[in-house]
Amino acid sequence: MNLAFPAALPTVPVQGSDTRFPVRRIYCVGRNYAEHAQEMGHSGREAPFFFMKPADAVLPVAPGETAALPYPSQTQDLHHEVELVVALGRGGRDIAPADALAHVWGYAVGLDMTRRDLQAHAKKQGRPWCIAKGFDASAPITPIVPAAQAGDVQDASLWLAVNGKERQRSRIDAMLWSVPEIIAHLSAAWTLAPGDLIFTGTPAGVGAVVRGDVLEGGIDGLGTLRLAVS
């Protein structure tokens, strides 16, 4: 029997460079903005919780490009969630918040695409969300901006528009759990490593998209991504 070798490690471009960032794992933070938590039926600053996407869920989007985002199977309710993405260049376990930013290699703009109907069904059945969150191309992402070039990310705004109409807008400092706190919580549960990406949560205004829609989202200092749902 012939042996089929694994696919190459997924990578994301680095802005202004020929270097590519190899992706090890993708961690995602749930309900990390108060208004989004409320629109999903929750309130208050609960302890952060996490889910994961496979590394090859990344869909790199080049600057100035309108990338094709394939509408996934088994859903009639595909939702957008614009997020700050943190790329780790150093790993560790039980990282203190005061030390966490030293582990950050760079930042990017990302979308956590979600099959919302499948997620709702899984919740009702008490089942995992993997099918709702971890499908192919469910993590569109811009090139990674090295931390030293990213400016004051904590003071940046993020936004997303569909067909030119704004749906999401907030600021990174509105996150319930900051980037250092997220890294600290994650590193208490997993040993983090270089190549890990962290999608840090989305603000209010998530909604459905259909074939033919054009999504454009961005974060101050990190650029924009543009996608056409196909």
Number of C-alpha atoms within 10 A of each C-alpha: 3 4 5 6 6 6 7 8 11 18 18 21 19 18 20 10 10 8 11 14 23 18 20 18 19 23 19 23 19 16 28 24 24 20 20 19 20 13 14 12 8 13 14 11 14 13 10 15 13 17 15 17 23 20 21 21 19 24 21 20 23 17 14 10 11 16 20 16 24 14 21 18 10 12 14 15 17 21 17 24 22 31 27 26 24 27 26 25 18 16 17 16 16 16 21 15 16 10 11 21 19 14 20 22 20 24 28 30 28 32 28 24 25 26 26 20 16 20 20 14 13 16 12 9 9 9 11 12 19 16 14 22 23 22 19 19 21 26 26 21 27 28 26 26 24 19 18 11 12 17 14 11 18 14 11 17 17 21 23 27 18 20 13 11 10 14 17 20 19 19 17 25 15 16 20 20 22 16 23 19 18 21 27 20 21 22 19 14 11 11 12 23 17 19 21 22 28 26 27 27 25 31 27 20 18 19 15 16 20 14 12 14 16 20 23 20 25 24 25 18 17 24 18 24 27 24 20 20 17 14
